[in-house]
């Protein structure tokens, strides 16, 4: 979007128009504008930039309001007065960008159609006081009871933006901004500014409030979708598929609660059917709770003709299960996606009476609200119940503890369906008292071809890369196994690393083993074996009672 500069503008009309329908009571505040009504159609001809006041802005069924603008880069700001929400049942079209502001809210009916060549913004906040401040606008002072409800169809031009800004926003219809950006946002201050990648505008929300609900369709292929509020309820279709090498992005940010319903579809596929196309980026983040339902789907799969899987980031301190089907697979020859989760505690297990194929759910009633149970899948079910389908990079963070339950085998290649160079499991535990990573009795993590494994305990998540001395332990209990086929194993703890009797840390076919305890000790009563490679143990104290076997030991 080009910068906006408003100087001493030429005002052609400064009078109120009385119309039988369509918007009424137009006053030109800045720029140039003229209006002509012909039956059910109102034509408003405006200059490159215009600011208009309206007594009301309604469009009845069968009526059309048309803004005639010089180009797709033209902008018309519309401040709407009156005591009622704007009711849009008919059509609104424009060459360029249209911004509507009504403190009483908006209702877009089931057969309404808005189609603009530029961007479109509907807001219940007042228009920014400085509309000439370049390519950014700040909307503040949202009325607490005003809402925007859409049952119709709203479409922008390519690489343009569509934003609905209110205390409560509901979409039951279709929103479309090809290669652009779509935002449904609720906050006490919303700053819209140009995206650095040229795909329309992005929103920076301060003090999220109210709610955003989507049960319709929001489509921005090769673009970006953002839902941001205190409470975000997603139960429709969000689609930002990649086109060629332009990856789509979907971001749902809630300051309190993020909820995915049974009909939720969050899709950022590699969408180009004619060439390589990698999956996109999905970020789901809540400041408090995350919940989802059986039937929900999240996909960042690579394209059918090639292209890597994308990334999924699900972040909340309180979530008990991932019931959604989460898919990051890629075609042969490409790399699977990346999965990131960061609740308070994580338990890795199998089975459960309500386990859902492809969901990774373990009985939700069995855990406190801050423990996430994940199903690693079983060979008996062909790993269809795994939480990790199609992901070749898995990063699990817990501010407290990550535990692989007793008698549980996590076969990484089987659980993900992925193998080959670059496959990586990273488990990270925080610094809270008693925090750490535990491989239970007779439990196993088995890395197949190409898989490397890193365990880190005592991480300070507020400082990238920081492990706090004295914080966090890594423990491999009796009969526990940590093994890779040809990849490396790295253990890094702020306090102790312990391999108990009959526990194993083992690499096959050349993978190295590096274990570092910043404080405390490395205690080995089991076996640490690196066939054809090296072992390195570093700690203030090393208590070696078991077996070390490698070509070289340092």
C-alpha positions as CSV (number, residue, x, y, z in Angstrom):
1,X,0.0,0.0,0.0
2,X,1.4,3.4,-0.9
3,X,1.9,6.1,1.7
4,X,-1.0,8.4,2.4
5,X,-0.4,12.2,2.3
6,X,-3.3,14.6,3.0
7,X,-2.6,18.2,2.4
8,X,-4.9,21.2,2.1
9,X,-7.4,19.2,0.0
10,X,-9.8,20.5,-2.5
11,X,-13.3,19.9,-1.2
12,X,-15.8,19.8,-4.0
13,X,-18.9,19.0,-1.9
14,X,-19.6,19.8,1.7
15,X,-23.3,19.1,1.8
16,X,-25.6,16.3,3.0
17,X,-27.3,14.0,0.5
18,X,-30.8,12.7,1.3
19,X,-31.2,9.3,-0.3
20,X,-34.1,6.9,-0.2
21,X,-31.8,3.9,0.6
22,X,-28.2,3.0,0.4
23,X,-25.8,5.2,2.5
24,X,-27.3,8.6,3.4
25,X,-26.2,12.0,4.6
26,X,-22.7,12.3,3.0
27,X,-20.4,15.1,4.0
28,X,-17.0,15.6,2.5
29,X,-14.4,16.2,5.1
30,X,-11.3,16.0,3.0
31,X,-10.4,15.3,-0.6
32,X,-13.0,15.3,-3.4
33,X,-16.2,13.4,-3.8
34,X,-19.5,13.5,-5.5
35,X,-22.5,11.2,-5.2
36,X,-25.3,10.3,-7.7
37,X,-28.2,8.0,-7.1
38,X,-30.0,6.1,-9.8
39,X,-32.7,3.7,-8.6
40,X,-31.2,1.1,-6.4
41,X,-27.6,2.1,-7.2
42,X,-25.5,4.9,-5.5
43,X,-22.4,5.9,-7.3
44,X,-19.8,7.8,-5.2
45,X,-17.0,9.3,-7.3
46,X,-14.0,10.1,-5.1
47,X,-10.4,11.4,-5.6
48,X,-7.2,9.6,-4.8
49,X,-7.8,10.0,-1.0
50,X,-11.1,11.1,0.5
51,X,-12.5,11.3,4.0
52,X,-16.3,11.2,4.2
53,X,-18.9,11.5,7.0
54,X,-22.2,9.6,6.6
55,X,-25.4,10.0,8.6
56,X,-26.0,6.3,8.0
57,X,-24.5,3.5,5.9
58,X,-27.0,0.8,5.0
59,X,-27.4,-1.2,1.8
60,X,-30.6,-3.0,1.4
61,X,-31.1,-6.3,-0.6
62,X,-31.0,-5.5,-4.3
63,X,-29.2,-2.3,-3.8
64,X,-25.6,-1.4,-4.8
65,X,-23.2,1.2,-3.5
66,X,-20.2,1.8,-5.9
67,X,-17.1,3.8,-5.1
68,X,-15.5,5.0,-8.3
69,X,-11.9,5.7,-7.6
70,X,-8.9,6.6,-9.7
71,X,-6.9,3.4,-9.1
72,X,-6.5,0.4,-6.9
73,X,-4.2,2.5,-4.7
74,X,-6.9,5.0,-4.0
75,X,-8.4,5.2,-0.4
76,X,-11.8,6.4,0.8
77,X,-12.3,6.7,4.6
78,X,-15.9,6.6,5.7
79,X,-16.9,7.7,9.2
80,X,-20.5,6.6,9.9
81,X,-22.7,8.3,12.5
82,X,-26.2,7.5,13.7
83,X,-27.5,5.4,16.6
84,X,-27.6,2.0,14.8
85,X,-25.2,-0.6,13.3
86,X,-24.7,-0.5,9.6
87,X,-26.9,-3.1,7.9
88,X,-25.4,-4.4,4.6
89,X,-27.7,-6.8,2.7
90,X,-26.8,-5.7,-0.8
91,X,-23.5,-5.0,-2.7
92,X,-20.6,-2.7,-2.3
93,X,-17.9,-2.4,-4.9
94,X,-14.9,-0.2,-5.3
95,X,-11.7,0.2,-7.5
96,X,-9.5,0.8,-4.5
97,X,-9.4,0.7,-0.7
98,X,-12.5,1.2,1.4
99,X,-12.4,1.8,5.2
100,X,-15.7,1.9,7.1
101,X,-15.9,3.0,10.7
102,X,-19.2,2.8,12.7
103,X,-19.0,2.8,16.5
104,X,-22.4,0.9,16.6
105,X,-21.1,-2.0,14.6
106,X,-21.8,-3.8,11.3
107,X,-24.0,-6.6,10.1
108,X,-23.3,-8.1,6.7
109,X,-26.3,-10.3,5.6
110,X,-26.3,-13.7,4.1
111,X,-26.5,-12.5,0.4
112,X,-24.3,-9.4,0.8
113,X,-21.3,-8.9,-1.4
114,X,-18.4,-6.6,-0.9
115,X,-15.7,-6.6,-3.7
116,X,-12.9,-4.1,-3.8
117,X,-9.8,-3.7,-5.9
118,X,-7.7,-2.6,-2.9
119,X,-8.1,-3.4,0.8
120,X,-11.1,-3.4,3.0
121,X,-11.4,-2.5,6.6
122,X,-14.5,-2.4,8.8
123,X,-14.0,-1.1,12.3
124,X,-16.0,0.0,15.4
125,X,-13.1,2.1,16.6
126,X,-12.9,5.7,15.5
127,X,-10.8,6.5,12.4
128,X,-7.2,7.4,13.2
129,X,-6.8,11.1,13.9
130,X,-3.8,11.3,11.6
131,X,-4.7,9.6,8.3
132,X,-1.6,11.0,6.6
133,X,1.0,9.2,8.7
134,X,2.3,7.1,5.9
135,X,1.3,3.5,5.5
136,X,0.1,2.7,9.0
137,X,-3.2,3.4,10.9
138,X,-3.9,3.1,14.6
139,X,-7.4,2.2,15.8
140,X,-8.1,2.8,19.5
141,X,-11.0,3.3,21.9
142,X,-13.2,0.3,20.9
143,X,-16.8,0.6,22.2
144,X,-17.4,-2.4,24.5
145,X,-20.7,-3.5,23.1
146,X,-20.1,-3.0,19.4
147,X,-19.7,-6.0,17.1
148,X,-19.1,-7.0,13.5
149,X,-21.0,-10.0,12.2
150,X,-20.6,-11.3,8.7
151,X,-22.8,-13.8,6.9
152,X,-21.9,-12.6,3.4
153,X,-18.9,-12.5,1.1
154,X,-16.1,-10.0,1.3
155,X,-13.3,-10.0,-1.3
156,X,-10.2,-7.8,-1.8
157,X,-7.8,-7.4,-4.7
158,X,-4.6,-9.5,-5.0
159,X,-1.9,-8.7,-2.3
160,X,-4.4,-6.5,-0.5
161,X,-5.8,-6.8,3.0
162,X,-9.1,-7.4,4.8
163,X,-9.6,-6.5,8.4
164,X,-12.6,-6.6,10.7
165,X,-11.8,-4.8,14.0
166,X,-14.3,-4.7,16.9
167,X,-14.8,-5.8,20.5
168,X,-16.5,-9.0,19.1
169,X,-16.1,-10.3,15.6
170,X,-18.1,-13.2,14.1
171,X,-17.6,-14.6,10.6
172,X,-20.1,-17.1,9.3
173,X,-19.6,-16.2,5.6
174,X,-16.6,-16.0,3.3
175,X,-13.6,-13.7,3.5
176,X,-11.1,-13.8,0.7
177,X,-7.8,-11.9,0.1
178,X,-5.7,-13.8,-2.5
179,X,-1.9,-13.4,-1.7
180,X,-2.9,-10.8,0.9
181,X,-3.7,-10.6,4.6
182,X,-6.9,-11.2,6.5
183,X,-7.3,-10.2,10.2
184,X,-10.2,-10.6,12.6
185,X,-9.0,-8.7,15.7
186,X,-10.3,-7.4,19.0
187,X,-8.1,-5.2,21.1
188,X,-7.9,-1.8,22.8
189,X,-5.4,-0.7,20.3
190,X,-4.8,-2.1,16.8
191,X,-2.1,-0.8,14.6
192,X,-2.3,-1.7,10.9
193,X,0.9,-1.3,8.9
194,X,2.5,-2.6,5.8
195,X,3.9,-6.2,5.8
196,X,7.6,-6.3,4.9
197,X,6.9,-9.1,2.4
198,X,4.5,-6.9,0.5
199,X,1.4,-9.0,1.2
200,X,-0.9,-6.1,2.3
201,X,-1.1,-5.1,6.0
202,X,-0.3,-6.7,9.3
203,X,-1.9,-6.0,12.7
204,X,-0.2,-5.3,15.9
205,X,-2.8,-5.8,18.8
206,X,-2.3,-4.2,22.2
207,X,-4.4,-5.5,25.1
208,X,-6.5,-8.1,23.3
209,X,-10.1,-8.1,24.4
210,X,-13.5,-9.5,23.5
211,X,-13.8,-12.5,21.2
212,X,-13.3,-13.6,17.6
213,X,-15.5,-16.4,16.3
214,X,-15.1,-18.1,12.9
215,X,-17.5,-20.7,11.6
216,X,-17.2,-19.6,8.0
217,X,-14.5,-19.6,5.3
218,X,-11.4,-17.4,5.4
219,X,-9.1,-17.8,2.4
220,X,-5.8,-16.1,1.8
221,X,-3.8,-18.5,-0.4
222,X,-0.1,-17.5,-0.5
223,X,-1.0,-14.9,2.1
224,X,-1.6,-14.5,5.8
225,X,-4.6,-15.0,8.2
226,X,-4.7,-13.8,11.8
227,X,-7.3,-14.1,14.5
228,X,-6.5,-12.2,17.6
229,X,-8.6,-11.5,20.7
230,X,-9.0,-12.4,24.4
231,X,-11.0,-15.5,23.3
232,X,-10.7,-17.0,19.9
233,X,-13.2,-19.7,18.8
234,X,-12.3,-21.4,15.5
235,X,-14.8,-23.8,14.0
236,X,-14.7,-23.1,10.3
237,X,-12.2,-23.2,7.5
238,X,-8.9,-21.2,7.5
239,X,-7.0,-21.7,4.3
240,X,-3.6,-20.1,3.4
241,X,-2.2,-22.7,1.0
242,X,1.2,-22.0,-0.5
243,X,1.4,-21.0,-4.2
244,X,4.7,-21.7,-5.9
245,X,7.3,-20.6,-3.4
246,X,5.1,-18.2,-1.5
247,X,4.1,-20.0,1.8
248,X,0.9,-19.2,3.5
249,X,0.7,-18.3,7.2
250,X,-2.1,-18.8,9.7
251,X,-1.9,-17.3,13.2
252,X,-4.4,-17.6,16.0
253,X,-3.5,-15.6,19.2
254,X,-5.7,-15.5,22.3
255,X,-4.7,-13.8,25.5
256,X,-7.0,-16.1,27.5
257,X,-8.6,-19.0,25.6
258,X,-8.1,-20.6,22.2
259,X,-10.7,-23.2,21.2
260,X,-10.9,-25.4,18.1
261,X,-14.3,-27.0,17.4
262,X,-15.0,-30.3,15.7
263,X,-15.5,-28.6,12.3
264,X,-12.3,-26.6,12.5
265,X,-10.0,-26.9,9.4
266,X,-6.7,-25.0,9.5
267,X,-5.0,-25.6,6.2
268,X,-1.6,-24.3,5.0
269,X,-0.8,-27.0,2.5
270,X,1.8,-26.9,-0.3
271,X,-1.1,-26.0,-2.6
272,X,0.5,-25.9,-6.0
273,X,-0.4,-29.0,-7.9
274,X,2.0,-28.4,-10.8
275,X,5.3,-28.0,-9.1
276,X,7.2,-28.3,-5.8
277,X,5.4,-26.3,-3.1
278,X,6.2,-26.5,0.6
279,X,3.7,-26.3,3.4
280,X,3.1,-23.1,5.3
281,X,3.2,-21.9,8.9
282,X,0.5,-22.4,11.6
283,X,0.9,-20.7,14.9
284,X,-1.8,-21.3,17.7
285,X,-1.0,-19.5,20.9
286,X,-3.0,-18.9,24.0
287,X,-1.9,-17.1,27.2
288,X,-4.0,-19.5,29.3
289,X,-5.9,-22.4,27.8
290,X,-6.0,-24.3,24.6
291,X,-8.7,-26.9,23.7
292,X,-9.7,-28.7,20.6
293,X,-12.2,-31.3,19.6
294,X,-12.2,-34.6,17.7
295,X,-12.7,-33.9,14.0
296,X,-10.5,-30.8,14.0
297,X,-7.7,-30.8,11.5
298,X,-4.4,-28.9,11.1
299,X,-2.3,-29.5,8.0
300,X,1.0,-28.1,6.7
301,X,1.7,-31.0,4.4
302,X,4.0,-30.4,1.4
303,X,2.7,-30.3,-2.1
304,X,1.8,-33.5,-3.9
305,X,4.6,-33.1,-6.5
306,X,7.2,-32.3,-3.9
307,X,8.0,-29.6,-1.3
308,X,8.8,-29.8,2.4
309,X,6.2,-29.9,5.2
310,X,5.6,-26.7,7.0
311,X,5.6,-25.9,10.7
312,X,2.9,-26.1,13.4
313,X,3.4,-24.2,16.7
314,X,0.8,-24.9,19.5
315,X,1.6,-23.0,22.7
316,X,-0.4,-22.7,25.9
317,X,0.4,-23.3,29.6
318,X,-2.8,-25.3,30.0
319,X,-3.7,-28.0,27.4
320,X,-4.5,-31.6,28.2
321,X,-4.6,-33.2,24.8
322,X,-4.2,-32.6,21.1
323,X,-7.4,-34.1,19.7
324,X,-6.9,-32.5,16.2
325,X,-5.4,-34.4,13.4
326,X,-2.0,-32.7,12.9
327,X,-0.3,-33.4,9.6
328,X,3.1,-32.3,8.3
329,X,3.9,-35.0,5.8
330,X,5.9,-34.5,2.6
331,X,6.2,-36.4,-0.7
332,X,9.1,-38.8,-1.0
333,X,12.4,-36.9,-1.4
334,X,11.2,-33.9,0.6
335,X,11.5,-33.2,4.3
336,X,8.6,-33.5,6.8
337,X,7.3,-30.6,8.8
338,X,8.2,-29.2,12.2
339,X,6.0,-29.5,15.3
340,X,6.4,-27.4,18.4
341,X,4.5,-27.8,21.6
342,X,5.1,-26.1,25.0
343,X,2.7,-26.8,27.9
344,X,3.7,-27.0,31.5
345,X,4.2,-30.8,31.7
346,X,4.3,-33.5,28.9
347,X,3.6,-37.2,29.3
348,X,4.3,-39.4,26.3
349,X,2.3,-42.6,26.3
350,X,0.2,-45.0,24.2
351,X,-3.4,-46.1,24.1
352,X,-6.4,-45.0,26.0
353,X,-10.1,-45.6,25.7
354,X,-10.8,-42.4,23.8
355,X,-7.7,-42.3,21.7
356,X,-8.5,-40.9,18.3
357,X,-6.7,-42.1,15.2
358,X,-4.2,-39.5,14.0
359,X,-4.9,-37.3,17.0
360,X,-2.4,-38.3,19.6
361,X,-5.0,-38.1,22.3
362,X,-4.6,-40.1,25.6
363,X,-7.6,-40.0,28.0
364,X,-8.1,-36.4,28.8
365,X,-9.7,-37.1,32.2
366,X,-6.5,-38.6,33.5
367,X,-4.4,-35.5,33.7
368,X,-4.4,-32.1,35.5
369,X,-5.0,-29.1,33.4
370,X,-1.4,-28.3,32.9
371,X,-0.2,-31.7,31.7
372,X,-0.3,-32.6,28.0
373,X,-0.7,-36.2,27.2
374,X,0.6,-37.3,23.8
375,X,0.2,-40.6,22.1
376,X,3.4,-41.8,20.4
377,X,1.5,-44.5,18.5
378,X,2.0,-48.3,18.3
379,X,3.0,-50.7,15.6
380,X,-0.1,-52.7,16.2
381,X,-2.2,-49.8,15.0
382,X,0.3,-49.0,12.2
383,X,1.0,-45.8,14.2
384,X,-2.3,-44.3,13.0
385,X,-2.9,-43.1,16.5
386,X,0.4,-41.1,16.7
387,X,0.4,-37.4,17.5
388,X,3.4,-36.9,15.2
389,X,2.4,-38.0,11.7
390,X,4.6,-36.5,9.0
391,X,6.9,-34.5,11.2
392,X,10.6,-34.9,10.8
393,X,11.5,-32.1,13.3
394,X,9.8,-32.4,16.7
395,X,10.4,-29.8,19.5
396,X,8.6,-30.5,22.8
397,X,9.1,-27.9,25.5
398,X,7.9,-28.2,29.1
399,X,8.5,-25.6,31.8
400,X,8.5,-28.5,34.3
401,X,8.8,-32.1,33.2
402,X,8.8,-34.4,30.1
403,X,8.2,-38.0,30.9
404,X,8.1,-41.1,28.7
405,X,5.9,-43.5,30.6
406,X,7.1,-46.9,31.8
407,X,6.9,-49.7,29.2
408,X,6.3,-47.2,26.4
409,X,8.3,-47.5,23.1
410,X,8.5,-44.4,21.0
411,X,9.8,-45.5,17.5
412,X,10.4,-42.1,15.9
413,X,10.4,-43.3,12.3
414,X,7.3,-45.4,12.8
415,X,5.5,-42.7,14.8
416,X,6.2,-40.0,12.2
417,X,6.4,-42.0,9.0
418,X,9.6,-40.0,8.3
419,X,13.3,-40.9,8.1
420,X,16.4,-39.7,6.4
421,X,18.9,-36.9,6.9
422,X,17.9,-34.0,9.1
423,X,15.3,-35.7,11.2
424,X,15.5,-34.3,14.7
425,X,13.9,-34.8,18.1
426,X,14.4,-32.1,20.7
427,X,13.0,-32.4,24.2
428,X,13.5,-29.4,26.5
429,X,12.6,-29.1,30.2
430,X,12.7,-25.9,32.3
431,X,14.2,-24.8,35.5
432,X,11.3,-25.2,38.0
433,X,12.1,-27.3,41.1
434,X,11.9,-31.0,40.2
435,X,12.0,-30.3,36.5
436,X,13.7,-32.6,34.0
437,X,13.4,-35.3,31.4
438,X,12.6,-38.9,32.4
439,X,12.7,-42.0,30.3
440,X,10.7,-44.5,32.4
441,X,11.3,-48.1,33.4
442,X,11.6,-50.3,30.3
443,X,10.7,-47.3,28.1
444,X,12.5,-46.6,24.8
445,X,13.1,-43.8,22.4
446,X,14.3,-45.3,19.1
447,X,15.6,-43.1,16.3
448,X,15.5,-44.7,12.9
449,X,17.5,-43.8,9.8
450,X,18.7,-40.1,9.9
451,X,17.2,-39.3,13.3
452,X,19.3,-37.4,15.9
453,X,18.0,-36.9,19.5
454,X,18.8,-34.0,21.9
455,X,17.6,-33.8,25.5
456,X,18.0,-30.5,27.4
457,X,17.0,-29.9,31.0
458,X,17.3,-26.7,32.9
459,X,16.5,-24.4,30.0
460,X,15.7,-20.8,30.6
461,X,13.0,-20.2,28.0
462,X,13.2,-16.4,28.4
463,X,16.8,-16.4,27.1
464,X,17.4,-18.3,23.8
465,X,20.0,-21.1,24.2
466,X,20.5,-20.6,27.9
467,X,20.8,-23.7,30.3
468,X,20.9,-22.7,34.0
469,X,23.6,-24.4,36.1
470,X,21.9,-26.4,38.8
471,X,18.5,-26.5,37.1
472,X,17.0,-29.6,35.6
473,X,17.9,-33.3,35.5
474,X,18.0,-36.0,32.8
475,X,17.2,-39.5,34.0
476,X,17.1,-42.8,32.2
477,X,15.5,-45.4,34.5
478,X,16.2,-49.2,34.6
479,X,15.5,-50.9,31.3
480,X,15.2,-47.5,29.7
481,X,16.7,-47.0,26.2
482,X,17.7,-44.0,24.2
483,X,19.0,-45.1,20.8
484,X,19.7,-43.8,17.3
485,X,20.5,-45.8,14.2
486,X,23.0,-43.5,12.6
487,X,22.4,-40.1,14.2
488,X,23.9,-38.4,17.2
489,X,22.7,-38.2,20.8
490,X,23.2,-35.0,22.8
491,X,22.4,-34.7,26.5
492,X,22.7,-31.3,28.2
493,X,21.5,-30.7,31.8
494,X,21.9,-27.9,34.3
495,X,22.2,-30.4,37.1
496,X,22.5,-34.2,36.9
497,X,22.5,-36.8,34.1
498,X,21.8,-40.3,35.3
499,X,21.8,-43.6,33.5
500,X,20.5,-46.1,36.0
501,X,21.3,-49.8,36.1
502,X,20.1,-51.6,33.0
503,X,19.6,-48.3,31.3
504,X,21.1,-47.7,27.8
505,X,22.3,-44.7,25.8
506,X,23.3,-46.1,22.5
507,X,24.1,-45.1,18.9
508,X,24.5,-47.5,16.0
509,X,26.4,-47.1,12.8
510,X,28.5,-44.1,13.6
511,X,26.5,-41.7,15.7
512,X,28.3,-39.8,18.5
513,X,27.3,-39.3,22.1
514,X,27.8,-36.0,23.9
515,X,26.7,-35.6,27.6
516,X,27.2,-32.4,29.6
517,X,26.1,-31.6,33.1
518,X,26.8,-28.0,34.0
519,X,26.5,-28.7,37.7
520,X,26.0,-31.8,39.7
521,X,27.3,-35.0,38.1
522,X,27.0,-37.6,35.3
523,X,26.1,-40.9,36.9
524,X,26.4,-44.0,34.7
525,X,25.4,-47.3,36.2
526,X,24.1,-48.6,32.9
527,X,25.6,-48.6,29.4
528,X,26.7,-45.8,27.2
529,X,27.7,-47.2,23.8
530,X,28.6,-45.5,20.6
531,X,29.3,-48.1,17.9
532,X,31.9,-46.8,15.5
533,X,32.0,-43.3,16.9
534,X,32.9,-41.3,20.0
535,X,31.6,-40.6,23.5
536,X,32.3,-37.3,25.4
537,X,31.2,-36.8,29.0
538,X,31.7,-33.4,30.7
539,X,30.7,-32.5,34.2
540,X,32.2,-31.3,37.5
541,X,31.8,-34.9,38.7
542,X,31.6,-38.2,36.6
543,X,30.6,-41.3,38.5
544,X,31.3,-44.1,36.1
545,X,30.1,-47.5,37.4
546,X,28.6,-49.1,34.2
547,X,29.8,-49.6,30.7
548,X,31.4,-47.1,28.2
549,X,32.1,-48.4,24.7
550,X,33.3,-46.5,21.7
551,X,36.1,-46.1,19.2
552,X,37.3,-43.2,21.3
553,X,36.3,-41.9,24.7
554,X,37.0,-38.4,25.9
